[in-house]
Amino acid sequence: MTETHSKSRKQAEIAFGNVQSQFLERSRAVEEIDSTVRAREEKTLRLRQAREAKELQDRLTATTAPVAKRKKKI
């Protein structure tokens, strides 16, 4: 089962392993960045929806609340 390979083949396999490791590391980094971006976009959407709901509530409250009397100028 033990195979002896030529020196050039061993060097080629080591080089391939290094390239493959770099590729996998890059893939992990890209996935991490993508998940960070996705989380930021989801949070931004939640905050925007909350702000718009509050603004709508404020507008509804302002239209139903009695108008405050203005002070008379002396």
N, C-alpha and C positions, 0 to 999 in steps of 0.2 A: 504494500500500500504506500510505502514511502517512495516518492518519486524524486529523482534528482533532476533539477532543471539547470539549464545553462545559466551562466552569469548574466547574459543579456536579458534572458527571460525574467530572472529574479528582479533585475533593475526595472524592467518594464512593468512588472506587477507592483513594485513599490511605488513607481511614478503614478500608475493608474490609481492605486489606493490613496495617494496624496491628493490627486485631482478629485477623486470621488469624495473624500473627506471635506475638501473645500466646498464642493457643490452642496453636500448635505448641510454643512454649516451655514452656507448662504441661504439655503431653503428654510432652515430654522429661523434665521434672522428675519427673512421676509415674512414668514408666518407670524412672528412676534410683532412686527411692525403693523401688519394687516390687522391683527387682533386689537392692537392699541388704537388704530384709526377707527375700527368698527365700534369699539367701546366709546370713543370720544363722540362719534356721530350719534350713537344711541342716546348718550347723555345729553347732547345738545338738543336732540329731538324732544326728549322728556322735559327739559327745561323750557324750551320754546312753547310746548303745549301747556305747561303749567303757567307760564307768563301770559299766554293768550287767554287762558281760562280766567285768570285773575283780572286781566283787563276787561274782559266781558262782564265779569261779576261787578267790577267797579263801575262800569258804564250803566249796568242795570240798576245798581244801587243809587247812582247819581240821578237817574231819571225818575226814580220812584220816591226819593227822599224829598221832603219839603224844601222849598227854596228858602235859604236863610235871608232874613231881612237885612238890608243894607243900613249902615249907620248914616244918620243925617249929617250933612256937612253944616258946620256952624258958620 
